[in-house]
Amino acid sequence: MKYKILTSIAAILSFINASFFILAPVFSLSLLGRDTNLTGIMNTRISGACALGLAIITWLARDTKYPEVRRLVSYGLLATFCILVVIDLNGLLTGAVNNLGWLMFCADLFLALGFILSIFTDGGWHK
């Protein structure tokens, strides 16, 4: 998969996630079958802020022509999405999220696999 396409998809999905978590945290958690208190709302918004930063960095890095930069960005995003896959799976197996969590799991897994491919192909190892 081409680096620019992969980073664009990651940036757009991260931006959508961030927007919901920042602007509508209660609604976002209700989609996953959860309700929360003020602390949970704050933590959801903090997660949204992190997702927004990730979206902006990823969007801005999508056009870079330097293989070293693409590779380093791919490593960072690979680590992020691998951790998210583990967290998503844990949430699904423990019942912390409903079946909508499978959509998040599949999206994060797809992006993690994409960045693995990016690292060894278009992301920086080969021109």
ChimeraX attribute file (.defattr): number of C-alpha atoms within 10 A of each C-alpha:
attribute: neighborCount
match mode: 1-to-1
recipient: residues
	/A:1	14
	/A:2	13
	/A:3	24
	/A:4	20
	/A:5	13
	/A:6	19
	/A:7	27
	/A:8	18
	/A:9	18
	/A:10	25
	/A:11	24
	/A:12	16
	/A:13	17
	/A:14	21
	/A:15	21
	/A:16	14
	/A:17	19
	/A:18	25
	/A:19	18
	/A:20	17
	/A:21	25
	/A:22	22
	/A:23	13
	/A:24	15
	/A:25	23
	/A:26	20
	/A:27	14
	/A:28	19
	/A:29	18
	/A:30	14
	/A:31	15
	/A:32	14
	/A:33	15
	/A:34	13
	/A:35	14
	/A:36	13
	/A:37	9
	/A:38	9
	/A:39	9
	/A:40	14
	/A:41	19
	/A:42	15
	/A:43	15
	/A:44	23
	/A:45	21
	/A:46	15
	/A:47	17
	/A:48	23
	/A:49	18
	/A:50	15
	/A:51	22
	/A:52	23
	/A:53	16
	/A:54	19
	/A:55	24
	/A:56	15
	/A:57	14
	/A:58	23
	/A:59	19
	/A:60	13
	/A:61	20
	/A:62	19
	/A:63	14
	/A:64	12
	/A:65	13
	/A:66	12
	/A:67	16
	/A:68	13
	/A:69	14
	/A:70	23
	/A:71	22
	/A:72	14
	/A:73	21
	/A:74	27
	/A:75	17
	/A:76	11
	/A:77	21
	/A:78	22
	/A:79	15
	/A:80	15
	/A:81	21
	/A:82	17
	/A:83	15
	/A:84	18
	/A:85	21
	/A:86	14
	/A:87	13
	/A:88	21
	/A:89	19
	/A:90	14
	/A:91	16
	/A:92	17
	/A:93	11
	/A:94	9
	/A:95	12
	/A:96	14
	/A:97	20
	/A:98	16
	/A:99	12
	/A:100	12
	/A:101	19
	/A:102	15
	/A:103	11
	/A:104	16
	/A:105	21
	/A:106	14
	/A:107	18
	/A:108	23
	/A:109	20
	/A:110	16
	/A:111	22
	/A:112	24
	/A:113	16
	/A:114	22
	/A:115	30
	/A:116	18
	/A:117	16
	/A:118	25
	/A:119	22
	/A:120	13
	/A:121	16
	/A:122	18
	/A:123	29
	/A:124	20
	/A:125	13
	/A:126	11
	/A:127	9
